[in-house]
Structure formats: C-alpha cells, structure tokens
Amino acid sequence: MMRRSLSTSLAAGLSAAAVLALAACGGGSSSGTATAAPAAAGSVDLSADCPATVVIQTDWNPEAEHGHLYQLLGADYTVDADQKSVSGPLMYEGKSTGVNVEIRSGGPAIGYSTVTSQMYQDKDIMLGYVNTDEAVRMSKDNPITAVFAPLEKSPQMIMWDPQTYPDVTDIASLGKALKASGGVTRYFGGAAYMEYLISSGILDKSVTDGTYDGTPAKFAAAQGKDAQQGFASAEPYIYQNEVPAWGKAVKYQLVHDAGYPFYSSAMTVRTADLDQDSACLKKLVPVLQQAEVDYFADPAATNKLVLELVTEFNNGWVYSQGVADYSVKTLISDGVVSNGDNDYIGDFDAERIQKIIDIDTPIFTASNTAPKDGLKAEDLFTNEFLDQTIGLK
C-alpha cells in the first residue's frame, strides 16, 4: 500500500515539524510539453524511441526512496508547485538523453488514489510506482506490468518499544508480547499485509487496531505498550529525533522478513502498452538502473533537490535533511535497496510475486476485488529490459 497520512491533530508536546512530516494535502498534475534538447555526444539517445516527455507518477511526496528518479534531473529543471511536479531534460550520467522527464508526486497530490488508477485515467503517464499487492488487486480491470524494481524489499515495517518489550525480536514474538500486555499494533485499515499477518497466525486479530491515522499521538500516549506500522526508512529517525513526545529509539521488523515479500514502488507500465513501449524501455530501463546506482554512490546533490521540492510544493509535507540522510543509510543497511541474489539491480523474482498472488487472492476475493482469473506471476512483471551489467558496487 502507498504511504498515507490523514490527520494533523496531535497530543500536546508534539513538534510542528513532526506533525507536518506525517500529514499532507494537495492537488493534481499535468504533462509537460517542452521541447527536449538533443542527446549529448556519448550519452544514451532516447529521442527516437521514447516520448518527448517521459512522465513518471510516484506514490508519495518527494523523499529519498525516490532519489533514483530525481537523479535523472540535471541543473536545468522546472518546478510546478501547483501541480506538485518537476520536469527537465532526462539525464544519463550528467548528459542529456534527448528527451525530457516529468516526475509527479503521488499521495495527496492525486487525492490518495492508487497509482494504477491514475495511470489508467491519464494516458500521458508512461511509468508509475505500483506495489505488488496493488497490481494483484487491480489485475482484472487495470492490468499493469512491472519493468524495474528500485527497492529489493519494501521498507514497510512494524515497530515497537524495546524498553517495554526487551525480549521481542520480530513481529511474531511481538504478537505474543502484545497478547500478554493487552497492547495493540496500529495500522491503516485494509492493508493486505496485515490480513496476511493475521491469517497466518503471526498476529492475533485481538492485538491489531486498524485506526492508525498517520500521527504519533496514540503511540506516544501508550508509553510503549502499543506497536505501530511505519517505514524503516523514516519513522525510526523521526520518532527518536523529531517527536518530542517520544524521543527515543524503536525496534522494528520489515513485513518482508515476516513472510510478505511484496515489491514496493515497482516501476510499471500499462500491460496493453508494453509492446509499443518496448523499444523505449529497452533503452530507458538501463538509464533508470544507472541513476539508482549513481544516487546511492553520491546522494547529496539529489537530496538537496528533494528538500527543495518539499519546500516549493508547500503542501504540509515536511522532510528534513536528517531523515534524508538516515533514509539513504538505512535503505542500504537493511537491504531494502540491493542487487538481491545477483550482481545487478532492479530484477523481480517470480516465486516472490507468486507468493503474494497466493496470499492476496483469497483476501481480495473476500473483499469483492478479486484478481484476474488464473493470474500468475509472469502476468505482473518482466525482466527483459534490465542491463545485467548495472548494479550496486
């Protein structure tokens, strides 16, 4: 599921920055039409095969998880604060590729709708961030195909207070501890990963609470008794350093490592457009791979742009330098960004995707959003456009 935040009313003592970091509102976006500069000598030339403007729809406000996209921009870019987007020449290792790129914010900027829905409403969008479980749920009416995985694991996690629960090492042992203490795990209701945790017996339903509103108030007020969903790349730093009502370390386990190995923010195209986009994707996907490698090798300049965009968009989302720096470090140290089990970045594992299909099909069927009949992993991804020589060092 995408990042979500719904409320800005918090308990006394919570900093304004922390409130805004977890709450937002916004509008829509529109496609750029500027003429692209010719591809630079020695660069990849996308102009013959790709749209004049490659439009990419993200799933949230600018943040380090999206750094590989903002790495595509050079010094010459245009910010559209009203539409919450940024555009400019699409660069490959600092050189123009002959086309432009427009990067659109998601979440509040698209009314919290799914990226898949947005892609089907606006055909200008070529690529969008879609989680595997969203792709499964939408597969019947709005099928998409993933072509690049910027995140090897999802940063989705559940966190707890290690002082209250010193013996808890993972979500399973957390579930037993919450059962004994009477605490709960708060999460956004309707999350498929939570349905998995409950149905698999990892968490008893009695220790779950789907009323999380995106703010730290209840977690802080519970003084360690309760657990909460979050993102490993953000909340641990924010709660320790930017939420005075808490102000200490948390521990967590990734949902991936608890047995729900979905791909988060996978870059996808509409399935029906895959053939017509293939010539572009053959050249573009390696550019995306290289941009991610370059970003994690030296993220400072791109993170400066991310922070600038947050300020320019001015929609209530606050993202500090501290969070950006922590995120880059944690994405690597937790294996959220990695080459996986090979030497290149961005590929998908069919067994993982099939596991999510098998887990989610009964969950979504029960909620009247059944996937396509006979859906299989190969319907949801392709690794054909990846360059196997491009990976993190």
N, C-alpha and C positions, 0 to 999 in steps of 0.2 A: 504494500500500500504506500501511497505517497506520504510525505510529511504533511502533518496537519496541525493547525493551531486555531483555537476558537474563541478564546476569552482573554481579556486583559485585566480582570479584577482579581487582585491577589491579597494575601494576608499582609498585615502591616509589617514593615521592615524589609519587604522585597524591593530590590533596586529597580528603578525605571528601566535601566538597560536590560535587565533580565526579563522583565515583563515584555518588552518590545522584541526581544530576541526570540520569544516564543509565541508571538501573535502578529497578524498581518491582515491587510485588506488591499484590494486593488482592482484593476480593470482588465482590458484585453490587449491585443496587439495586431499589427498589420505588416504585410510583407514589404520589404524594401525593394526598390526598383532601380537603384543607382547603377550606372554603367561600370563594369569592373575593369581595372587596369589589366593590360596584357600580362601573361605569365612571365616572370623573370627568367632570365637565362639560368639554366641549371636547376630550375625548380620543376615540380610536377605541374603539368599543364592540364587543368580540368575543363578548360573552356569549350572543348569540342564535344564533351560527353555529359557535362553536368549543367543544371540550370544556372542562369546568370547570377542568381542569388540562391544559395543553399540555405533553406530555412529549417532551423532545428528548434523543437519545442522541448524544454526541460520540464521537470516535475515540481520545481520549487524556486525560491528566490536564489540569487547568486550565492554560492558557497564553495568551499574547497573541493567537495565531491565533484563539482562541475568544472574544476580547474582545467581539465584537458580540453574542454570546449573553448574557454576564454583564452587558452594558449593559442588558438587559431587566429586571434586578432593581433595585428601589429599596432604601431603608434597612430595610425590613421583610422579612427573609428568614430561612429556617431551614436550617441545615446538618445533614445526616445523615452524620456521619463514618464510620459503619459501612458505609453503602451508597454512599459517595463521590458524593453528590448534594447539590444545593442547590435550594430552592424558595421561591417567594414570589409576590406579585402581579406579573403581567406588565405592565410599564410602557411607555408611549409618550411620549417626551419628558417623563418625570417624572410622568406621570399614569396612574392605573390604567385598564386596559382592560376590567375586569370579569371577567377570568379569571386563573388562576394559571399559572405556568410551573415546570416541574421540569427541571433540567439535570443529566444523568447523565454521569459520567466513563466513558471507554472504556479500551481497552488493558488494563492489569492488572485493572481493576475488573470487566471482563467476561471474564476469563480469556484475553485476547488473541484472542477470537473476532472474526469480522468483524461490523461494524455491521449489515450486511444480515441475517445470520443472527440477530442479536439482535432485530432488528425483526420477523422472522417468528416468533420464539419468544415474544415479549412484545408482544401487540397493543395494550397501553397506549401504546406508543411511537408517536407521530404522525410525528415527523420525525427523521431520522438523518443523520449525516455519512457520505457514501459517495463514494469516488474513482471516476472514470470506468472505470478498468480493472476494479475490483471489480464495478461494475454490469454490465459486459460479461460477465464470467466467471459471474455469478450469474443472468444474464438468463433462462435456460431454466427454472429451478425457483423462483427467488425474485426476480421482476422488481420493479424499483423505478423511479420517475420523479423526476428532479431538478427542483426548482422555484425554487432560489435558489443562486447561486454566490458565496459570500463571498470566495473567492480567485479572481482572474482567472488567475493562474498557480499551479502547485504550487511550494512552496518546496524541494522535493526537489532535491538537487544532488550533485555530486561535487567534492571539494576536494583541493588539493594544496599542496605547499610551494613558494612562489615563489623561495626561495633555492636549492633543489635544481634546480628547473626554471624558470629565468628566462625562457625563450623560449616557455613554454606559455601559450596564451591561451584555450583551450577544451578540451572533452573529446576532440575529435578529435586535436589536437596532443598532448594528454596521452597518448593511446594510443600514439602513435609514440615519445614520450619514454620511456614505461614499457617498451616493447619493447626499446629500446636499453639501458636501465639494468638490466633484469631485475626491475623493481618490479611491483607489482600494485595493482589497485583492489579494496578490500574492500567487501562489501555483504552484506545479508541475502539468503541463497539463496532463489531462487524469485521474485525481483522481476521483473515483466513489463518494466519499463523497461530493465533490464539485458539481457534477452533481445533487446529491440529494438536496443540499442547494439551488441550482438554480431552479430546477424543483418544489420544494415545496414553492418557493416564499420567503424563508428566506433571500436569497441574490439575488438581481437583477443581471442578467448577465453583465450589463454595469459596475458593480463595481467589477468585477473579472478579473484577469490577470494571465493566465497560463504560464508565462515566468519565474517563480522563478527558480533561478539557484543554490540554496543551500548556497548562501553567503549573508551577511548582508548589502552589499553595497547600494542597492536601498532603503531598509527600512531606513537605516541611512540617506541617502541623502534626502529622502522625509520629514525628520524632523517631523515625527508624523502624516503626512497626510494619509499615507497608512498603511494597515494592512498586516499580513503575516501568512502563515501556520507555524507550528512548532510542537514541542513535549513538553508537560508541564513539563516533567522530565529533560529537558536540556536547551532549549533556554531562558527561563526567567532568569536563572542564568547566562548563557553565555553572553547575551546581556547587562545585568547590570554590570557584573564584568570582562568580558574578551573581550569586544568590545569597545575600547576607543571612536570610532566614535559615539557610542550611550550612554552607561554608565549610564543608569537609568532604573527604573522598568517598566515593561509592565503589562498589564492585559490580561486575556485570558478566553475563554470558551472551554471546551472539545467538540469535534464533537459529542461524545457520548451523552452529555447532550443537544445537539441541535437536537436530534432525529435520529441519525445514530449510533445505538448501536452495532457496529461490535466488534467481539473479535479480538484482536491484538496478533500476535505471538503465536497463539494456537499451541500446540504440536500435530502433526498429523502423521498418517501412511498412506501408500497407501491402498486404500479401499480393493483391492484384497488380500492384505496381512494380513488383520485384523484377520481372523480366525487362520492362522498359527502363528501369533504373540501374540495371546490372552493369552496363558499360561505365557509368559514373561511379558506382560503388566499388568496382574493381580498382579504380584509382584513388577514390576518396577514403575508403576504409583504412588503407595503409597510412594515409595522412593523419587520420584520427589516432591510429596506434602510435605514430611518432610523436604527435602532440602530447599524448599522455606520458610517454617516456621523457620527453623534454620538460614537461611540467614538474614531474617529481624529481628530476635531476636538479632543477633550479626554479622553485615556485615563487620567488619573491616578487618579481615584476607582475606576474599574473594575479597573485593575491592582492597586490596593490590595486589592480583594476577591479577585482571582485569587490573590495571595500569601497572603491569609488562608485561603483554601480549601486551598491546598497544605499549609499548616501544620496545619489542622484534620484533613484527611484522613490525614496522617501515615503514608503508605504507602511511604516511601522516595524518592519523587519530590521533588527539590529544584529550586526555580525562584526565582532571585534577582531583585531589583529591576533589577540591571544587565542581565540577559537580557531582562526585560520591556521595558525602555526601548530596548534595541538592536533587539528584535524589531519594535516599532512603527515605528521609523525605517526599518528595512530592508525591511519589508513594503511600505512606500510607495516607497522609493527604487529598489527592484528591480522595481517594477511587479507584485509579487505581489498586492497589493490596488490596484485601479484601476477606472475606468469602462470600460476597454477602448477600443474604437474608436467609442464614442458618449458621451452625456452622462449616462448613468445606470448604476447599479451592479447587478451580480447576474445578468446575462443569459448565456446559453450560445450558442456558435457551432456550428451543425450540422456545418460542414466539419471543425472540430477533433475533434468527437466521432466523426464517420465515420472520420477518420484513425486514431483509437485502435481503433475496431472492426476496421478493415482490418489494422492491425498485430497486434492481440491475438488475432484469431480463429484463425489457424494456431498461435500459441503455446499458447493454452488447449486447442485441439483435440488437440495433440500430448501434452498432459498429462492427457488424459481429463476435461477440464472444459469441453467445447465450449459456446459460447454458443447461444442460441436460433437455430434455422434462420432465415435471412433477416433477421437483426437489422439494423435501420437506426437512424440517429442519432435520428430522431424518436420512436423507442420509448423513449428513455432520458431525455428532458427535455421541459419546456415552459417558454416564457417568458410565458405568458398572464397570470400573476398579478402581474407586475412593474409598478411605477409608474414610467413613463419620465421623471417629473419629479424623481426622487430619486437624487442622485449626489454623489460627492465634488466639492468645490469647488476 
